[in-house]
Amino acid sequence: MERLKTNKRKIHRKITAIAAIPLLITILSGTVYSVLQPLGVDAFWLIKWHTGNFGIINLQPFYSIFLGIVSIISIISGFKLLKENP
């Protein structure tokens, strides 16, 4: 039983780590863009990053779907881990 709990935690950590990088990029690019826009700075490349277009790699068609799915999985698995932990 303890080994199963350890495996669930490892899986949760991996999913969360995979989700953290694109979420951080999305949060930072949106925040920086919204700060720069009132200052008159046109940083359209930040919006491209925000939506998953990284120049050479364009992930726009499934970037938001990926972010949504890994976020939901991370939240659900986190709640399940909390529920199991007495």
Secondary structure, 3 states (H helix, E strand, C coil): CHHHHHHHHHHHHHHHHHHHHHHHHHHHHHHHHHHHHHHCCCCHHHHHHHCCEECCEECHHHHHHHHHHHHHHHHHHHHHHHHHCC
